[in-house]
């Protein structure tokens, strides 16, 4: 059996057509698969997001009419998808950063209670 890599843990958001174009959805899936297999991505596909937390990054997906961001964290046992949103400005909105911090805090608390 082939190595399936780390599982994806979805806390929020989804990648489907629409609103993603088919090409953007396929690109997002391809990049997430690379992460699952242990590859470290860097610019232009991914950049660190230390403002959210340790090990957090954002995938950057350019679509026909939007620029998508997929906020994720690489954990030892999986890739945690924290948020998916269309980015409209150069800076990540403070509300998105705070929302991601809260989601990760709750996830970590629940995970520790296993």
VMD Tcl script that builds the backbone (N, CA, C; Angstrom):
set m [mol new atoms 342]
animate dup $m
set s [atomselect $m all]
$s set {name element resname resid chain x y z} {
  {N N UNK 1 A 0.844 -1.184 0.000}
  {CA C UNK 1 A 0.000 0.000 0.000}
  {C C UNK 1 A 0.884 1.240 0.000}
  {N N UNK 2 A 0.561 2.213 -0.801}
  {CA C UNK 2 A 1.356 3.434 -0.924}
  {C C UNK 2 A 1.191 4.302 0.322}
  {N N UNK 3 A 2.201 5.106 0.614}
  {CA C UNK 3 A 2.146 6.041 1.737}
  {C C UNK 3 A 1.117 7.122 1.426}
  {N N UNK 4 A 0.079 7.200 2.249}
  {CA C UNK 4 A -0.963 8.197 2.007}
  {C C UNK 4 A -0.633 9.528 2.660}
  {N N UNK 5 A 0.421 9.576 3.471}
  {CA C UNK 5 A 0.823 10.829 4.089}
  {C C UNK 5 A -0.046 11.200 5.271}
  {N N UNK 6 A 0.168 12.407 5.757}
  {CA C UNK 6 A -0.578 12.914 6.897}
  {C C UNK 6 A -2.016 13.230 6.497}
  {N N UNK 7 A -2.957 12.989 7.406}
  {CA C UNK 7 A -4.340 13.347 7.084}
  {C C UNK 7 A -4.544 14.861 7.139}
  {N N UNK 8 A -5.555 15.328 6.424}
  {CA C UNK 8 A -5.979 16.721 6.507}
  {C C UNK 8 A -7.060 16.807 7.574}
  {N N UNK 9 A -6.911 17.755 8.486}
  {CA C UNK 9 A -7.898 17.993 9.536}
  {C C UNK 9 A -8.532 19.342 9.239}
  {N N UNK 10 A -9.815 19.349 8.859}
  {CA C UNK 10 A -10.502 20.581 8.459}
  {C C UNK 10 A -11.207 21.200 9.652}
  {N N UNK 11 A -10.762 22.377 10.076}
  {CA C UNK 11 A -11.454 23.107 11.133}
  {C C UNK 11 A -12.510 24.030 10.544}
  {N N UNK 12 A -12.261 24.519 9.339}
  {CA C UNK 12 A -13.191 25.475 8.718}
  {C C UNK 12 A -12.880 25.583 7.235}
  {N N UNK 13 A -13.910 25.911 6.469}
  {CA C UNK 13 A -13.725 26.190 5.052}
  {C C UNK 13 A -13.757 24.939 4.204}
  {N N UNK 14 A -13.878 25.163 2.918}
  {CA C UNK 14 A -13.857 24.074 1.952}
  {C C UNK 14 A -13.343 24.612 0.630}
  {N N UNK 15 A -12.903 23.691 -0.190}
  {CA C UNK 15 A -12.364 24.054 -1.493}
  {C C UNK 15 A -13.224 23.349 -2.529}
  {N N UNK 16 A -14.144 24.084 -3.126}
  {CA C UNK 16 A -15.034 23.480 -4.119}
  {C C UNK 16 A -15.318 24.489 -5.216}
  {N N UNK 17 A -15.800 23.970 -6.313}
  {CA C UNK 17 A -16.150 24.803 -7.460}
  {C C UNK 17 A -17.668 24.866 -7.572}
  {N N UNK 18 A -18.248 26.083 -7.610}
  {CA C UNK 18 A -17.715 27.373 -7.204}
  {C C UNK 18 A -17.623 27.451 -5.677}
  {N N UNK 19 A -16.977 28.398 -5.111}
  {CA C UNK 19 A -16.475 29.642 -5.680}
  {C C UNK 19 A -15.095 29.523 -6.321}
  {N N UNK 20 A -14.317 28.494 -5.990}
  {CA C UNK 20 A -13.033 28.301 -6.667}
  {C C UNK 20 A -13.294 27.912 -8.114}
  {N N UNK 21 A -12.447 28.373 -9.018}
  {CA C UNK 21 A -12.511 27.843 -10.378}
  {C C UNK 21 A -11.978 26.411 -10.328}
  {N N UNK 22 A -12.229 25.662 -11.364}
  {CA C UNK 22 A -11.732 24.279 -11.409}
  {C C UNK 22 A -10.209 24.264 -11.305}
  {N N UNK 23 A -9.538 25.157 -12.013}
  {CA C UNK 23 A -8.069 25.206 -11.995}
  {C C UNK 23 A -7.542 25.539 -10.603}
  {N N UNK 24 A -8.170 26.493 -9.925}
  {CA C UNK 24 A -7.726 26.872 -8.571}
  {C C UNK 24 A -7.970 25.739 -7.588}
  {N N UNK 25 A -9.090 25.047 -7.724}
  {CA C UNK 25 A -9.391 23.910 -6.841}
  {C C UNK 25 A -8.355 22.808 -7.040}
  {N N UNK 26 A -8.000 22.529 -8.276}
  {CA C UNK 26 A -6.992 21.505 -8.557}
  {C C UNK 26 A -5.625 21.913 -8.018}
  {N N UNK 27 A -5.264 23.179 -8.174}
  {CA C UNK 27 A -3.986 23.660 -7.639}
  {C C UNK 27 A -3.955 23.520 -6.118}
  {N N UNK 28 A -5.035 23.917 -5.455}
  {CA C UNK 28 A -5.108 23.801 -3.998}
  {C C UNK 28 A -4.958 22.341 -3.573}
  {N N UNK 29 A -5.651 21.449 -4.247}
  {CA C UNK 29 A -5.548 20.024 -3.933}
  {C C UNK 29 A -4.146 19.484 -4.137}
  {N N UNK 30 A -3.501 19.899 -5.215}
  {CA C UNK 30 A -2.134 19.470 -5.505}
  {C C UNK 30 A -1.175 19.952 -4.414}
  {N N UNK 31 A -1.301 21.222 -3.992}
  {CA C UNK 31 A -0.417 21.755 -2.954}
  {C C UNK 31 A -0.668 21.086 -1.604}
  {N N UNK 32 A -1.940 20.853 -1.263}
  {CA C UNK 32 A -2.244 20.161 -0.004}
  {C C UNK 32 A -1.686 18.739 -0.019}
  {N N UNK 33 A -1.747 18.086 -1.162}
  {CA C UNK 33 A -1.185 16.729 -1.257}
  {C C UNK 33 A 0.317 16.741 -1.030}
  {N N UNK 34 A 0.996 17.725 -1.569}
  {CA C UNK 34 A 2.441 17.847 -1.358}
  {C C UNK 34 A 2.752 18.017 0.123}
  {N N UNK 35 A 1.935 18.822 0.819}
  {CA C UNK 35 A 2.112 18.994 2.261}
  {C C UNK 35 A 1.888 17.672 2.996}
  {N N UNK 36 A 0.859 16.938 2.606}
  {CA C UNK 36 A 0.564 15.655 3.238}
  {C C UNK 36 A 1.742 14.691 3.120}
  {N N UNK 37 A 2.455 14.763 2.024}
  {CA C UNK 37 A 3.575 13.866 1.780}
  {C C UNK 37 A 4.870 14.363 2.422}
  {N N UNK 38 A 4.790 15.474 3.173}
  {CA C UNK 38 A 5.946 15.946 3.933}
  {C C UNK 38 A 6.789 16.999 3.256}
  {N N UNK 39 A 6.389 17.479 2.102}
  {CA C UNK 39 A 7.161 18.498 1.404}
  {C C UNK 39 A 6.968 19.851 2.081}
  {N N UNK 40 A 8.040 20.592 2.217}
  {CA C UNK 40 A 7.982 21.936 2.758}
  {C C UNK 40 A 7.826 22.912 1.595}
  {N N UNK 41 A 6.756 23.680 1.602}
  {CA C UNK 41 A 6.509 24.647 0.530}
  {C C UNK 41 A 6.993 26.027 0.973}
  {N N UNK 42 A 7.372 26.838 0.006}
  {CA C UNK 42 A 7.808 28.207 0.298}
  {C C UNK 42 A 7.196 29.136 -0.751}
  {N N UNK 43 A 7.584 30.407 -0.697}
  {CA C UNK 43 A 7.070 31.374 -1.661}
  {C C UNK 43 A 7.384 30.925 -3.079}
  {N N UNK 44 A 6.530 31.098 -4.007}
  {CA C UNK 44 A 5.304 31.878 -3.965}
  {C C UNK 44 A 4.062 31.088 -3.528}
  {N N UNK 45 A 4.177 29.755 -3.353}
  {CA C UNK 45 A 2.990 28.970 -3.003}
  {C C UNK 45 A 2.562 29.118 -1.543}
  {N N UNK 46 A 3.509 29.282 -0.657}
  {CA C UNK 46 A 3.194 29.288 0.766}
  {C C UNK 46 A 4.110 30.257 1.490}
  {N N UNK 47 A 3.567 30.849 2.561}
  {CA C UNK 47 A 4.419 31.700 3.380}
  {C C UNK 47 A 4.058 31.499 4.851}
  {N N UNK 48 A 5.041 31.646 5.732}
  {CA C UNK 48 A 4.785 31.484 7.166}
  {C C UNK 48 A 3.840 32.565 7.686}
  {N N UNK 49 A 3.064 32.208 8.695}
  {CA C UNK 49 A 2.140 33.144 9.343}
  {C C UNK 49 A 2.378 33.109 10.857}
  {N N UNK 50 A 3.536 33.610 11.316}
  {CA C UNK 50 A 3.819 33.573 12.754}
  {C C UNK 50 A 2.846 34.416 13.570}
  {N N UNK 51 A 2.154 35.353 12.923}
  {CA C UNK 51 A 1.165 36.162 13.641}
  {C C UNK 51 A -0.010 35.303 14.122}
  {N N UNK 52 A -0.207 34.142 13.499}
  {CA C UNK 52 A -1.267 33.228 13.926}
  {C C UNK 52 A -0.732 32.236 14.954}
  {N N UNK 53 A 0.451 31.707 14.703}
  {CA C UNK 53 A 1.020 30.761 15.646}
  {C C UNK 53 A 2.179 29.997 15.047}
  {N N UNK 54 A 2.851 29.280 15.914}
  {CA C UNK 54 A 4.012 28.485 15.514}
  {C C UNK 54 A 3.578 27.393 14.528}
  {N N UNK 55 A 4.315 27.263 13.438}
  {CA C UNK 55 A 4.017 26.243 12.439}
  {C C UNK 55 A 2.882 26.584 11.497}
  {N N UNK 56 A 2.350 27.806 11.600}
  {CA C UNK 56 A 1.230 28.215 10.744}
  {C C UNK 56 A 1.750 28.856 9.454}
  {N N UNK 57 A 1.011 28.589 8.386}
  {CA C UNK 57 A 1.364 29.096 7.056}
  {C C UNK 57 A 0.074 29.405 6.305}
  {N N UNK 58 A 0.239 30.058 5.159}
  {CA C UNK 58 A -0.905 30.229 4.270}
  {C C UNK 58 A -0.509 29.815 2.870}
  {N N UNK 59 A -1.364 29.000 2.254}
  {CA C UNK 59 A -1.210 28.699 0.834}
  {C C UNK 59 A -1.789 29.858 0.061}
  {N N UNK 60 A -1.172 30.175 -1.053}
  {CA C UNK 60 A -1.599 31.300 -1.879}
  {C C UNK 60 A -2.050 30.751 -3.228}
  {N N UNK 61 A -3.344 30.891 -3.500}
  {CA C UNK 61 A -3.930 30.371 -4.730}
  {C C UNK 61 A -4.507 31.541 -5.522}
  {N N UNK 62 A -3.922 31.787 -6.688}
  {CA C UNK 62 A -4.430 32.850 -7.559}
  {C C UNK 62 A -5.502 32.260 -8.455}
  {N N UNK 63 A -6.696 32.824 -8.408}
  {CA C UNK 63 A -7.822 32.340 -9.192}
  {C C UNK 63 A -8.160 33.387 -10.251}
  {N N UNK 64 A -9.129 33.073 -11.093}
  {CA C UNK 64 A -9.530 33.982 -12.166}
  {C C UNK 64 A -9.982 35.338 -11.636}
  {N N UNK 65 A -10.778 35.320 -10.564}
  {CA C UNK 65 A -11.334 36.586 -10.075}
  {C C UNK 65 A -11.087 36.828 -8.591}
  {N N UNK 66 A -10.280 35.992 -7.963}
  {CA C UNK 66 A -10.006 36.150 -6.531}
  {C C UNK 66 A -8.638 35.576 -6.199}
  {N N UNK 67 A -8.097 36.019 -5.097}
  {CA C UNK 67 A -6.878 35.443 -4.557}
  {C C UNK 67 A -7.264 34.724 -3.272}
  {N N UNK 68 A -7.103 33.406 -3.266}
  {CA C UNK 68 A -7.522 32.586 -2.128}
  {C C UNK 68 A -6.360 32.339 -1.187}
  {N N UNK 69 A -6.692 32.228 0.071}
  {CA C UNK 69 A -5.724 31.863 1.094}
  {C C UNK 69 A -6.269 30.669 1.864}
  {N N UNK 70 A -5.402 29.718 2.119}
  {CA C UNK 70 A -5.731 28.555 2.941}
  {C C UNK 70 A -4.745 28.570 4.098}
  {N N UNK 71 A -5.230 28.889 5.277}
  {CA C UNK 71 A -4.381 28.939 6.460}
  {C C UNK 71 A -4.284 27.521 7.011}
  {N N UNK 72 A -3.039 27.066 7.248}
  {CA C UNK 72 A -2.837 25.716 7.741}
  {C C UNK 72 A -1.697 25.676 8.751}
  {N N UNK 73 A -1.690 24.586 9.529}
  {CA C UNK 73 A -0.598 24.338 10.460}
  {C C UNK 73 A -0.137 22.903 10.261}
  {N N UNK 74 A 1.163 22.723 10.254}
  {CA C UNK 74 A 1.728 21.388 10.116}
  {C C UNK 74 A 1.945 20.830 11.521}
  {N N UNK 75 A 1.189 19.805 11.865}
  {CA C UNK 75 A 1.329 19.099 13.133}
  {C C UNK 75 A 2.038 17.780 12.876}
  {N N UNK 76 A 2.581 17.169 13.909}
  {CA C UNK 76 A 3.254 15.875 13.706}
  {C C UNK 76 A 2.335 14.796 13.125}
  {N N UNK 77 A 1.035 14.874 13.446}
  {CA C UNK 77 A 0.116 13.829 13.012}
  {C C UNK 77 A -0.878 14.266 11.938}
  {N N UNK 78 A -0.729 15.466 11.380}
  {CA C UNK 78 A -1.650 15.903 10.338}
  {C C UNK 78 A -1.424 17.334 9.895}
  {N N UNK 79 A -2.120 17.701 8.848}
  {CA C UNK 79 A -2.128 19.073 8.354}
  {C C UNK 79 A -3.474 19.659 8.763}
  {N N UNK 80 A -3.458 20.680 9.620}
  {CA C UNK 80 A -4.683 21.275 10.145}
  {C C UNK 80 A -5.057 22.467 9.272}
  {N N UNK 81 A -6.220 22.384 8.609}
  {CA C UNK 81 A -6.737 23.481 7.784}
  {C C UNK 81 A -7.561 24.366 8.713}
  {N N UNK 82 A -7.086 25.595 8.918}
  {CA C UNK 82 A -7.688 26.488 9.895}
  {C C UNK 82 A -8.729 27.406 9.265}
  {N N UNK 83 A -8.489 27.872 8.042}
  {CA C UNK 83 A -9.428 28.782 7.392}
  {C C UNK 83 A -9.157 28.811 5.889}
  {N N UNK 84 A -10.191 29.117 5.140}
  {CA C UNK 84 A -10.114 29.319 3.688}
  {C C UNK 84 A -10.884 30.599 3.403}
  {N N UNK 85 A -10.220 31.554 2.760}
  {CA C UNK 85 A -10.911 32.812 2.488}
  {C C UNK 85 A -10.323 33.493 1.262}
  {N N UNK 86 A -11.125 34.369 0.655}
  {CA C UNK 86 A -10.665 35.189 -0.465}
  {C C UNK 86 A -10.003 36.427 0.114}
  {N N UNK 87 A -8.779 36.670 -0.283}
  {CA C UNK 87 A -8.036 37.810 0.232}
  {C C UNK 87 A -8.266 39.002 -0.682}
  {N N UNK 88 A -8.661 40.119 -0.096}
  {CA C UNK 88 A -9.013 41.301 -0.882}
  {C C UNK 88 A -8.033 42.456 -0.713}
  {N N UNK 89 A -7.164 42.368 0.290}
  {CA C UNK 89 A -6.174 43.410 0.530}
  {C C UNK 89 A -4.804 42.761 0.710}
  {N N UNK 90 A -3.761 43.578 0.768}
  {CA C UNK 90 A -2.416 43.028 0.943}
  {C C UNK 90 A -2.213 42.434 2.335}
  {N N UNK 91 A -2.819 43.046 3.340}
  {CA C UNK 91 A -2.671 42.557 4.715}
  {C C UNK 91 A -3.777 41.558 5.037}
  {N N UNK 92 A -3.414 40.546 5.795}
  {CA C UNK 92 A -4.434 39.615 6.281}
  {C C UNK 92 A -5.256 40.343 7.334}
  {N N UNK 93 A -6.577 40.354 7.189}
  {CA C UNK 93 A -7.419 41.076 8.157}
  {C C UNK 93 A -7.215 40.568 9.586}
  {N N UNK 94 A -7.211 41.500 10.538}
  {CA C UNK 94 A -7.026 41.148 11.951}
  {C C UNK 94 A -8.089 40.153 12.411}
  {N N UNK 95 A -9.304 40.282 11.892}
  {CA C UNK 95 A -10.375 39.354 12.277}
  {C C UNK 95 A -10.052 37.923 11.860}
  {N N UNK 96 A -9.423 37.749 10.709}
  {CA C UNK 96 A -9.040 36.411 10.249}
  {C C UNK 96 A -7.960 35.846 11.163}
  {N N UNK 97 A -6.976 36.659 11.498}
  {CA C UNK 97 A -5.896 36.204 12.374}
  {C C UNK 97 A -6.456 35.775 13.731}
  {N N UNK 98 A -7.325 36.585 14.306}
  {CA C UNK 98 A -7.915 36.252 15.604}
  {C C UNK 98 A -8.781 34.999 15.518}
  {N N UNK 99 A -9.571 34.894 14.467}
  {CA C UNK 99 A -10.426 33.715 14.278}
  {C C UNK 99 A -9.578 32.437 14.190}
  {N N UNK 100 A -8.471 32.510 13.492}
  {CA C UNK 100 A -7.583 31.355 13.366}
  {C C UNK 100 A -6.957 30.990 14.712}
  {N N UNK 101 A -6.538 31.994 15.470}
  {CA C UNK 101 A -5.963 31.732 16.794}
  {C C UNK 101 A -6.958 31.026 17.696}
  {N N UNK 102 A -8.202 31.489 17.686}
  {CA C UNK 102 A -9.242 30.877 18.517}
  {C C UNK 102 A -9.494 29.436 18.080}
  {N N UNK 103 A -9.621 29.202 16.792}
  {CA C UNK 103 A -9.867 27.840 16.300}
  {C C UNK 103 A -8.747 26.894 16.704}
  {N N UNK 104 A -7.503 27.351 16.581}
  {CA C UNK 104 A -6.374 26.500 16.954}
  {C C UNK 104 A -6.330 26.249 18.454}
  {N N UNK 105 A -6.661 27.257 19.234}
  {CA C UNK 105 A -6.681 27.081 20.692}
  {C C UNK 105 A -7.707 26.018 21.076}
  {N N UNK 106 A -8.898 26.106 20.527}
  {CA C UNK 106 A -9.951 25.116 20.824}
  {C C UNK 106 A -9.519 23.741 20.337}
  {N N UNK 107 A -8.972 23.664 19.134}
  {CA C UNK 107 A -8.510 22.376 18.589}
  {C C UNK 107 A -7.456 21.759 19.491}
  {N N UNK 108 A -6.486 22.554 19.914}
  {CA C UNK 108 A -5.427 22.048 20.788}
  {C C UNK 108 A -5.974 21.563 22.122}
  {N N UNK 109 A -6.925 22.315 22.689}
  {CA C UNK 109 A -7.528 21.910 23.962}
  {C C UNK 109 A -8.276 20.580 23.825}
  {N N UNK 110 A -9.029 20.445 22.743}
  {CA C UNK 110 A -9.768 19.206 22.520}
  {C C UNK 110 A -8.804 18.040 22.242}
  {N N UNK 111 A -7.758 18.303 21.444}
  {CA C UNK 111 A -6.794 17.265 21.097}
  {C C UNK 111 A -6.034 16.757 22.319}
  {N N UNK 112 A -5.709 17.650 23.240}
  {CA C UNK 112 A -4.988 17.254 24.442}
  {C C UNK 112 A -5.863 16.398 25.356}
  {N N UNK 113 A -7.165 16.569 25.252}
  {CA C UNK 113 A -8.104 15.832 26.080}
  {C C UNK 113 A -8.409 14.430 25.583}
  {N N UNK 114 A -7.743 14.004 24.492}
  {CA C UNK 114 A -8.012 12.664 23.931}
  {C C UNK 114 A -7.691 11.580 24.916}
}
mol reanalyze $m
mol bondsrecalc $m
mol representation Tube
mol addrep $m
